[in-house]
Every structure is written in structure tokens, then in C-alpha cells.
Amino acid sequence: MTISALLSQVAVSLLVVLLYHLWVSRKKQPAPAPPVVPAPVVTPPVASPAADPMPPETLAVIAAAIAVVLGRPHRVVAVQQAAAPMPEVNVWALEGRVKQFMSHKVR
């Protein structure tokens, strides 16, 4: 998994969390004020000699997204690239589910 794929997954996840947070807060308050986003506190991670260092722009984007979601600045201690688990796909089971769903009428 490349760093751009990881960043896009993080961005989509943070966007979903942000939208959910806005949706929940809108139901509680009739007219919410626009959130004030404080400046993020960025601490560059200590990179191991074997790993590529994280570009400061990427770290700033991650810190800003965390500040928006939490509503306050948060210190980023470390950012590590992780491999996303890939579930095994049983094509025959998937085909059976598709046929089962297609046999039902949509109301």
C-alpha cells in the first residue's frame, strides 16, 4: 500500500467522521455556529533509519484533520504506514448472495 493510498483512506475516514459529527450535532442544536478550528499542534515523528521520513506537508494535513474531528488541537506522536487486511473473497459465495438478492422484489 502506498502512502497516497493510505492518506486517501485516512482522508475519507476523517471526512465520514466529520460528517457524522456534524449530522449528530445538527440534530441536537437547531442552528449550530460554524466551528472554529484552532491551529494544529504538529510534532514531527522520529523516523527510523530504515523508513522513509514523512513529508511535513503530509503530517500537517493529518494533524489538521485530527484537529477538525476532535474540535481541538492534538499532538501527533507518530504516523506509521500499515498494511490493510485483505479479506479472502469466495467468488462462489458472492455469486450465491447476488442471486439471492436478485430474486427479491424491491419495494
C-alpha positions as CSV (number, residue, x, y, z in Angstrom):
1,M,0.0,0.0,0.0
2,T,1.4,3.3,-1.0
3,I,1.5,6.5,1.2
4,S,-1.0,8.1,-1.2
5,A,-3.5,5.3,-0.8
6,L,-3.0,5.4,3.0
7,L,-3.6,9.2,3.0
8,S,-6.7,8.8,0.8
9,Q,-8.1,6.2,3.2
10,V,-7.4,8.5,6.2
11,A,-8.9,11.5,4.5
12,V,-12.1,9.5,3.6
13,S,-12.4,8.1,7.1
14,L,-12.0,11.6,8.7
15,L,-14.5,13.0,6.3
16,V,-17.0,10.4,7.2
17,V,-16.4,11.0,10.9
18,L,-16.7,14.8,10.4
19,L,-20.0,14.5,8.5
20,Y,-21.4,12.2,11.1
21,H,-20.3,14.6,13.9
22,L,-22.0,17.5,12.1
23,W,-25.1,15.5,11.5
24,V,-25.4,14.5,15.2
25,S,-24.7,18.0,16.4
26,R,-27.2,19.5,14.0
27,K,-30.0,17.2,15.4
28,K,-29.2,18.4,19.0
29,Q,-29.0,22.1,18.2
30,P,-31.3,23.9,15.8
31,A,-28.7,26.4,14.5
32,P,-25.1,25.4,15.2
33,A,-22.4,28.1,14.8
34,P,-19.6,27.3,12.4
35,P,-16.7,25.5,14.2
36,V,-13.6,27.4,15.0
37,V,-10.6,25.3,14.1
38,P,-7.5,26.1,16.2
39,A,-4.1,25.8,14.7
40,P,-2.9,22.2,14.8
41,V,0.0,21.3,17.0
42,V,2.4,19.4,14.8
43,T,5.2,17.3,16.2
44,P,7.3,15.6,13.6
45,P,7.7,11.8,14.2
46,V,11.0,10.3,14.9
47,A,11.8,8.3,11.8
48,S,13.7,5.0,12.0
49,P,16.7,4.8,9.6
50,A,15.1,2.1,7.5
51,A,11.8,4.0,7.0
52,D,11.3,7.0,4.7
53,P,10.6,10.2,6.6
54,M,7.1,11.6,6.5
55,P,6.9,14.8,4.5
56,P,6.0,17.7,6.8
57,E,3.1,18.7,4.5
58,T,1.5,15.2,4.9
59,L,2.0,15.4,8.7
60,A,0.3,18.9,8.7
61,V,-2.7,17.6,6.8
62,I,-3.1,14.7,9.2
63,A,-2.8,17.0,12.2
64,A,-5.3,19.4,10.7
65,A,-7.8,16.6,10.0
66,I,-7.5,15.4,13.6
67,A,-8.0,18.9,14.9
68,V,-11.2,19.3,12.9
69,V,-12.6,16.0,14.0
70,L,-11.7,16.4,17.7
71,G,-12.5,20.1,17.8
72,R,-9.2,20.9,19.5
73,P,-5.5,20.6,18.6
74,H,-3.9,17.2,19.3
75,R,-0.2,16.3,19.2
76,V,0.7,13.8,16.6
77,V,3.2,11.5,18.1
78,A,3.8,9.1,15.2
79,V,2.5,8.1,11.9
80,Q,3.2,4.7,10.6
81,Q,2.2,3.1,7.3
82,A,0.2,-0.1,7.9
83,A,-1.0,-2.7,5.5
84,A,-4.8,-3.0,5.4
85,P,-6.0,-6.6,5.9
86,M,-7.4,-8.0,2.7
87,P,-10.2,-10.5,3.3
88,E,-10.3,-13.6,1.2
89,V,-13.1,-13.4,-1.4
90,N,-15.0,-16.6,-2.1
91,V,-16.5,-15.9,-5.5
92,W,-19.0,-18.7,-5.3
93,A,-20.4,-17.4,-2.0
94,L,-20.6,-13.9,-3.6
95,E,-22.4,-15.2,-6.6
96,G,-24.9,-17.0,-4.4
97,R,-25.6,-13.8,-2.5
98,V,-26.1,-11.9,-5.7
99,K,-28.6,-14.5,-7.0
100,Q,-30.4,-14.5,-3.6
101,F,-30.7,-10.7,-3.6
102,M,-31.7,-10.5,-7.2
103,S,-34.6,-12.9,-6.5
104,H,-36.3,-10.5,-4.1
105,K,-38.5,-7.7,-5.3
106,V,-37.6,-4.1,-4.3
107,R,-40.5,-2.3,-2.6
